[in-house]
């Protein structure tokens, strides 16, 4: 059994160690937007599902990334 730097077990797929997990989601009918985040190890991934009928729907992931960048820039 291999442990991560935090003392937790790594996930495996067969003999292969899992290094990253990305969420996959759907938007049920009538739900205009869904966001899922998942943290594994030192990585957090986000999945956006947006109904293109929403105004400026294509800009939401970019705005989210910019907000993270702004937050990181203010962190000492």
Rosetta blueprint (number, residue, H / E / L):
1 X L
2 X L
3 X E
4 X L
5 X L
6 X L
7 X L
8 X L
9 X E
10 X L
11 X L
12 X E
13 X E
14 X L
15 X L
16 X E
17 X E
18 X L
19 X L
20 X L
21 X L
22 X L
23 X L
24 X L
25 X L
26 X L
27 X L
28 X L
29 X L
30 X L
31 X L
32 X L
33 X E
34 X E
35 X E
36 X E
37 X E
38 X E
39 X E
40 X E
41 X L
42 X L
43 X E
44 X E
45 X E
46 X E
47 X E
48 X E
49 X E
50 X E
51 X L
52 X L
53 X L
54 X L
55 X L
56 X L
57 X H
58 X H
59 X H
60 X H
61 X H
62 X H
63 X H
64 X H
65 X H
66 X H
67 X H
68 X H
69 X H
70 X H
71 X H
72 X H
73 X H
74 X H
75 X L
76 X L
